[in-house]
Amino acid sequence: MILVIDNYDSFTCNLAQYPGELKKSFRKPAKAMTRTTLKEPACKSPPPALNLARVAAIGFALVWNTTVAPAAGISGVWHAEFDTQIGPQKYTFTFQQDGGKITGKAKADVGGEKHESDVQDGRLADDRLTFHETFEFQGNEVGVDYTGKVAGDEIQFTRKVGDFATEELVAKRVKDESPAASVTSTTATDARRVTIQTGTLEGASNSGIRSFKGIPFAKPPVGDLRWKAPQPPESWAGARKADAFAAAPMQGAGAMGGSARMSEDCLYLNVWTPARTAGEKRPVMVWIYGGAFMAGMTSTPQYDGTKLAQKGVVVVSIAYRVGAFGFLAHPELSRESGTGSGGYGIQDQVAGLRWVRDNIAQFGGDPAKVTIFGESAGGISVSMLTVVPAAKGLFQRAISESGGSFAPVKFDEEAGENVPSLKRAEETGKRFLESLGAKDLKAARALGAEEIQRAVRFGQFWPVADGATLPGDQYNLYEAGQFNDTPVLIGSNSDEGAMFVRRGASPADFEQRIRDGYGPAAQAILKAYRHSTEAEAFKSSKDIFRETAFAWPTWTWARLQSRKGRHKAFVYYFDHHAASAPDGASHAAEIGYVFGNLGAWGKPGPEAAALSELMSAYWVNFATTGDPNGPGLPAWPAFTKSNMKAMVFDGKPGSQPLPNLEKLEAVDKYYTWRREQERKKLRP
């Protein structure tokens, strides 16, 4: 039975003495009242015990309905698809309900490994469903606890896998005995479909977010299209399934710790959207993965966009060719294109951004509010895209995590320089084709992708300053005002070098390496980097790697943007210390905090969870307005020459002077000298 009382704030209470639910809906009366006007004990009494005269005297109307609508049963078949740390999973639950007792079966496909188990200890109380299952995976017995909220034809689950992972998923009813079942199923399918320029996509839904994976944004770059700019994708008829990641680009087996299938046919992207309809114009965040331009894939679990999308943005991740397939330069290729060679991976990124411009509105995104963001090689790509002429107008904000590309162009074996000149890259390409036994470009294109990949050596390829895709020295381009001017949010981590530098260098070894590699700036660098003990030499080895690879390019970018740009620069320094990283935050450590995906190493503690919430809020604010600041957040000032402050993410996040400023200034002396040397080389 349902009691409706007008003129008060709404609330619901259950009456144990009646079959079903007794609801009171209140709207506040004209004169102010408090919730104590009708006290809770009155709610728990049988309806006749309510003082109706008293209620009427204070202006309430009562409406009685003696029919009770029982809660919808869950008997039937339910389906869920989601990504976890161990790969994509597909579940089918078959539930049988007997009052509050639930039994049934759970069938799963975990990355191709299938299992079936019983639903154990199943209970349904009101809209809360709980049960347990036990199954064997890769020789181990795994226990899983489910807690779900039933809402019509969806069950929103929290799924705890043993002691090492907690996941969220949504199961949808796919078989029901009620007459409305077929209508519900059709509606759910329609909600998962989006029509873009090339055809209709059918994605998936999880935790309130629709996802569409494996969307082609270019033709497969195979055969004659190998080592060519990406071409527009083909259209298709009917609804194309978009519920699984496409293959990763060709790279070394096990690169980036992944086990994804690899293929030369790799130009696909993924979308996560909170929007229910097109035209909502939500901010768009386009992720570009890292991997030293030799590896990387969109299917890495840390890059899942669900939790970031739950904050109101549309998240896109784009794939691009890496290694020899993305960055091979060769004289024949340069002649063929007429505009140089070695920039195919960057061209892929531009093609992905064009796809976003042309199609993202169909997912509820705003093509005029696009933020590109990436880490490591992805962050360097973001930096490069700010000077790529073809990328102009395709994004309105830029976030670079441990990126930046502001060192001089590499002509020889100079320390701290990565972007090769076209001539140097072409020489590398000629040697590479010779190692393949390919006498010319036609012969190289006839080789299998696996044969080419086997010949690749890590660090062999990098985006090329070909004069067209990447016009030249990014520092000089900024100085000349030739860049895509947008707000930037950029930063680096405190212990970046931990991933790359090994112990063993003595103080003498460190000093010799600096004197051999850093010219007249060596003395200033040795003064800034303590190295009197092996422990100090090890830390300084890590730190100078941090500066030359990530922190100095970031700092230089911020200085140039604040001086040459119309938009602001915001700088961060990620210094979260964990049990596994007592010296500070290693390279890539911030990614999980930005995406909200911290479950790879167990359930995060409250401090880590709070830091993740803070960082993702800043990132989303920046994508929304071009400024990370927002209500309730510590103030993050813009970076300027006179106020070189960064948001330091540590135990007590807040704005501080850059902790490594002295070292940055010492390393800057080296790059100033190097750039002058390059100018001398280029003078007629």
VENCORHU-V105839 format. One record per backbone hydrogen bond with DSSP energy under -1.0 kcal/mol. CO is the residue of the C=O (numbers start at 1). NH is the residue of the N-H. If there is no record, write none. Layout:
co: [CO/CO]
nh: [NH/NH]
This chain:
co: [2/4/7/15/23/24/34/39/40/46/47/50/51/52/53/54/55/56/61/63/65/76/77/77/78/79/80/82/84/87/88/89/90/91/92/93/94/95/96/98/100/101/103/104/105/106/107/108/109/110/113/115/117/120/122/123/125/127/128/129/130/131/132/133/135/137/140/142/143/144/145/146/147/148/149/151/153/154/155/156/157/158/159/160/161/161/165/167/169/171/172/175/178/180/181/182/183/184/185/186/187/188/190/192/194/198/199/200/201/202/204/206/209/210/211/212/215/220/222/223/225/231/240/242/248/252/254/255/261/264/266/267/268/269/270/271/272/273/282/283/284/285/286/287/288/291/291/293/300/301/305/306/308/309/314/315/316/317/322/323/324/326/330/331/332/333/334/342/343/344/345/346/347/348/349/350/351/352/353/354/355/356/359/360/360/361/361/364/366/369/370/370/371/372/373/374/375/376/377/378/379/380/381/384/386/388/389/391/397/398/399/400/401/410/414/419/420/421/422/423/424/425/426/427/428/429/430/431/432/433/434/440/441/448/449/450/452/453/457/464/470/473/474/475/476/477/478/481/483/487/488/489/490/491/492/495/496/497/497/506/507/508/509/510/511/512/513/514/518/519/521/522/523/524/525/533/534/535/536/537/538/539/540/541/542/543/544/545/546/546/547/550/551/552/553/554/555/556/557/558/559/560/561/568/569/570/571/572/573/574/578/581/581/585/586/588/590/591/592/592/599/605/606/607/608/609/610/611/612/613/614/615/616/617/618/619/620/621/622/630/643/643/644/646/647/648/648/649/654/656/658/660/661/662/663/664/667/668/669/670/671/672/673/674/675/676/677/678]
nh: [65/63/29/18/3/11/37/42/44/49/50/52/55/56/57/58/60/59/6/4/2/95/174/175/93/172/91/89/87/84/111/82/109/80/107/78/105/76/103/101/124/98/96/119/94/117/92/115/90/113/110/108/106/132/102/130/128/150/125/148/123/146/120/144/142/140/137/135/162/133/160/131/158/129/156/154/173/151/171/149/169/147/167/145/164/165/161/159/157/155/79/77/181/184/185/186/187/188/189/190/191/192/193/203/201/236/196/240/194/242/211/209/206/273/204/271/269/222/225/226/228/219/202/213/263/255/257/258/248/266/268/217/319/215/317/212/315/210/366/314/371/316/373/318/375/294/295/323/303/304/309/310/311/312/285/272/287/270/325/327/328/345/334/335/336/337/338/464/347/348/349/350/351/352/353/354/355/356/357/358/359/360/362/363/365/279/364/282/369/284/396/397/286/399/288/401/378/380/381/382/383/384/385/387/484/391/392/394/372/489/374/491/376/421/417/410/465/425/426/427/428/429/430/431/432/433/434/435/436/438/437/444/445/452/453/454/455/456/460/466/467/477/478/479/480/482/481/483/485/398/570/400/572/402/574/498/499/500/501/510/511/512/513/514/515/516/517/518/521/522/525/526/527/528/529/537/538/539/540/541/542/543/544/545/546/547/548/549/550/551/552/554/555/556/557/558/559/560/561/562/563/564/565/488/639/490/647/492/649/494/581/578/584/495/589/591/594/595/596/597/602/609/610/611/612/613/614/615/616/617/618/619/620/621/622/623/624/625/626/633/640/645/658/656/573/650/654/575/648/646/661/664/665/666/667/668/671/672/673/674/675/676/677/678/679/680/681/682]
